Amino acid sequence: MSDELTIVTLFPSLLNSNGDAENARVLARRAEWAGASARVVAVEDASELPAHVDAVVIGSGSDNELEAARDKLRTLLEELRRWGTEGVPILAVGTGWELLSHGIELAGSNGGPVRAIEGIGILPGRAVPRESRVTDDLVVKSKFGRLVGFENHARDYNHAEASPLGRVLSGSGNGRGSGQEGVVMGDVFGTHLHGPVLAKNPGLADELLARMFRRAGLDYQRGERAASVDEIARAARNQIAVRLGLESE
């Protein structure tokens, strides 16, 4: 394969508090194992955006930098909308996902009023305060396989009209009694799963890669090197699942 695949990670200086921007490197490495040439481009300013983009990763950041990150994402609003309709896979994790929604509601300090931050409106729904922060392992049944990761969030995700990423087997996920985790709308994926999620869940990584390759006119086949790595990831998922009282895969 002579064409180089380009995976961008958006504003990692603001959106990488859980290492989620490294999902881009997972995609690049698995693409290379499949025989493709791939690169990761960290974009900190709209002027740094490459001419061609094959996949987008948006990580999670702190609440103190929500508005700064939102304003940065707004500079790429036209591109994000275009990518979302042109088949470019977009993976957004944690607050990066929340910022793609219609808005984020922040609980007031010391019982004060809720403060709302407008999102950029790429995805339906909005993030709303929980009574308490959830920090635990999250296990999800999905059509991409059983997904396992760590959730660490102070907000639920409410009124999502798009399809969920999957059904919660253990943990909170979107909360509010929905029993769901994440959101998928076309080629845009939002999730609470940290890990990074694609390193721990290669089935989801391969779904994004299959979409990338297909859009580039290529056929994705998992490389031999990925098989042994995937066994390590499966063992890690099973260890967490069994601890939570679930059966191993």
N, C-alpha and C positions, 0 to 999 in steps of 0.2 A: 504494500500500500504506500503510495507516494504522498497522498494528501495528508496534511497534519490536522488533527482534531484540536480545537481550542476550547478549553474549559476555563471560564472566568469565575473568580470568587470576588464578590462585591464588597468593598469597603471593610476589609478584614481588620483594620486597626480599630474599628468601632464594633464589628460584628464577628467576633471570634472568641468570646469569653469562655466557651466550653470546648474549644478546638474544633468547632463545627465547620470552619472554613476548610479544614483538611479533608473534608469529603471530596473536594475537587481533586486532590492528589490520589484518592482511592480510585476515582473514575479514570484518571490519566494512566495510573499503573495497570489497571485491569484492561484498558484499551491497548496498552503496549503488549500485555501478555496475549492479547487476541491478535497481535500482528500489526496493529496500527501505530502510527506515530502520533503522539499527543503531547500537549503542553498545557501548563496551568499559568494563567495570567491573573495576578492580583491587581484589581482596579481600585484605586483610592480616589480617583477623580474621573469625571466623565470624559475628559480629554485623553485618558489612558486606555479607553475602550478599543480593543482590536477591531479591525474592519469586519471580520467574520467570527461568529460565536457559535459553538456547537452545543454547549450546555452552560448552565449558570448555577452557582451555589451561593446562598446567602446564609450566613451563620447567625448566631445569637449574640446579643450584647447586654449591657447593663441598663437598668431603668434610668440611670442618670444621663445616659447618652441616647435615649430614645428619639428625642426631637432632632438631635444632630444627625443621627442615622437616617431618620425619616426624610430630612431635608436633602441628604445626599441621594437617597433613592429616588426622590422626586426629580432630580436632574436626569434620571434615566427612565422616567415614566413612559415616554413614547417607545423606547426600546423594549422595556419590559412588556408592554402591551403587544408590541409586534412579535416578540419572541413567543409570547403565550398563544398567539394565533398561527404561528408559522411552524410549530412543532419542535421548538427548542426546549428541551427539558429544563425545568427550573426547580431546584430543591431549596426550600426555605425552612430553617429550623428555629424553634423558640421565638424570640422577639423578632427575628428576621421574618418569620411567618406572620406574626401579629401585625407587623408594619405593612404587610401587603394587603391587610384586611381593610374594612371601612373605618376602623378605629380601635383605640385602646383606652380603657377606663382604668385610672389609677386610684386605688383606695387613698382617701385622705389620711394624713398623719394625725394621731391622737383624736380619732373620731371625726375629723374634719370632712368637708364635702368631697365627693368623688371628682377627680379632674380628668377630662377627656383629651386625648391626643388624636387628631385626625390621621388615619392611615392613608395609603395611596390608592386603595380601592381596586386592586387587581383581583382580590379574592372576596367572596361573600363572607358575611359574619363579622364579629368583632370580639375582642378580648375583654372579659369582665372580671372584676376582683373575686377571688375566693375568700372564704373565711380565714384560711390559713394556707401557707405555702406547702406544696407537696414536693417531697424529695425522696424518691424511691425508685426501684426498678419498675419498668413498665413492659408488659408483654401483650402483644397484639396479634390476633389472627387476621391475616390478609391474603389476598390472592397472589401476593408475591412471596408467600411463605410466612412462617411465624417470625414476627419482628420483636426484637428485644433491645432495650436501651434504658437509659437513666432519664427520668423526668425531674425537672427542677424549675417549677414555675408557680407564680403567685396569682395566676389568672386562669379562668376557664375560657373556652372558646364557644361562643354562643351564636345560634341562628345561622349555622353554616348550611347553605342550600346545595352546595356541591356534595359529591360523594365522599364518605370518610375514607381514610387510608385503610382502616380496618376496625375490627371489634376488639374491645379491651377484654383480655383474659385475666389480667392482674394489674392493678394500678388505677390511676385516675383518668388519664387521657384528656379528652375535651371537657369532661366533668358535667355538672348539672344533670346527672342521672342519664346521660345520653348513651353510655356504654360504648362510645365511639372514640377513636383517636385519629387526629389529623384530618386533612382535607385533600382531595384530588379534584382538580378542574382542568380537563384537557391534559396538558403536559406540565401543569404546575402542581407541585407536591408540597404540602405544609405538614410539619410534624413537631411534636414535643420531644422526640427521641434523640438523645445525645449518645455519644459513644466513641468516635463518630458513628452515626447510624449506618453509613454504607460499609464501614470496615467490619462491623459486627453482623451486618445483614446483607451478604452479597447477593441474595435474590433480588432485593430492591435495587442494588447497584446495577445488576445485569439488566433489569427492566429499563433503567435510564439509559444504559449503554446501547441496548437494542434500539431504542428510539433515536439516539444519536446516530448510530450507524445507518439505520434505515433512511434517515433524512439525508445522509451523505451518500446514499446510493450503495451502501456496503452491507454485508451480512455479518452480524455479530455471532461469534462462536466463542464460548469461554475457553481461555487458554489453559494449557496443561499446568502451568505454574499456579493458576488460580485454584485448581482442584485441591491441592494440599493445604493452601491457605484457608480455603473454605471449610475444611475439616476442623481446623483450629477454631474458627469462628463458631462453628456448630457446637463444639464442645463447650465454648464459653457461654453460648446461649442456653445450652442444656443445664449447665451448672446453676445458672440463675433460675431457670424454670423449675428445677427440682427443689431448690431452696424455697420457692414460693408455693410448693405443693402441686405443681403441674407435672405432667409426664414429659419425659425427654423425647426428642425427635428420633 
